[in-house]
Every structure is written in C-alpha cells, then in structure tokens.
Amino acid sequence: MSLMTVKEVAAYLGVQDVRVERLERESLLVSKDKDTDGNPLFDSSDVERYKQLAERLGGI
C-alpha cells in the first residue's frame, strides 16, 4: 500500500487541494491514515479506483 498526500492526489486527479479535502470530508475518498500534521493520507489504489469511477460517471 502506497500512501499519497492531499497534494499528490490533487495533482493525480487534476483538481485543487480543497476539492480532495472535500471528497474526504464527504467520505467519497476515504483516507487511510494521517500525517504528523493531521492531514489525510490516501491509498494510491483507492485514488486510482475513484478516478476510474468518476470518469465513468462523467468526470471528477
């Protein structure tokens, strides 16, 4: 399991950081852990699956 930061997820999805934080708050993208500052960390395979699902549903 490879963990990604909010910035890395935002870059991968092509969205702003605040969008990733909102997805996490709304439980659409679930964080696996927190870093030392309390920021969410996401499993890269979950992020990839979310991107595929979002693209099938019409975009992120």
C-alpha positions in Angstrom: 0.0 0.0 0.0 1.5 3.3 -1.1 0.1 6.4 0.6 -0.5 9.7 -1.2 -0.7 13.2 0.3 -3.5 15.6 -0.5 -1.3 17.5 -2.9 -0.3 14.3 -4.7 -3.9 13.2 -5.0 -4.9 16.6 -6.3 -2.2 16.5 -8.9 -3.2 13.0 -10.0 -6.9 13.9 -10.3 -6.2 17.3 -11.8 -8.1 19.2 -9.2 -7.4 21.7 -6.4 -6.3 20.5 -2.9 -9.6 21.8 -1.4 -11.5 19.5 -3.7 -9.6 16.5 -2.3 -10.3 17.6 1.2 -14.0 18.0 0.5 -14.1 14.5 -1.1 -12.5 13.1 2.1 -15.0 15.1 4.3 -17.9 13.7 2.3 -16.5 10.2 2.5 -16.2 9.9 -1.3 -12.5 9.3 -0.9 -11.5 7.7 2.4 -8.2 8.4 4.0 -6.2 5.5 5.4 -4.0 7.5 7.8 -3.0 10.9 8.9 0.5 12.6 8.7 2.2 14.3 11.6 0.3 17.5 10.9 -3.1 15.7 10.9 -3.5 15.9 7.1 -5.2 12.8 5.5 -3.1 10.3 3.5 -4.8 8.2 0.8 -4.1 4.7 -0.5 -3.0 5.1 -4.1 -5.1 2.1 -5.3 -8.2 3.7 -3.8 -7.4 7.0 -5.5 -7.0 5.2 -8.8 -10.3 3.4 -8.4 -12.0 6.7 -7.5 -10.6 8.3 -10.7 -11.9 5.4 -12.9 -15.3 5.6 -11.3 -15.6 9.3 -11.6 -14.6 9.2 -15.3 -17.2 6.6 -16.0 -19.8 8.8 -14.2 -18.9 11.8 -16.3 -15.9 13.4 -14.7 -14.4 14.5 -11.4 
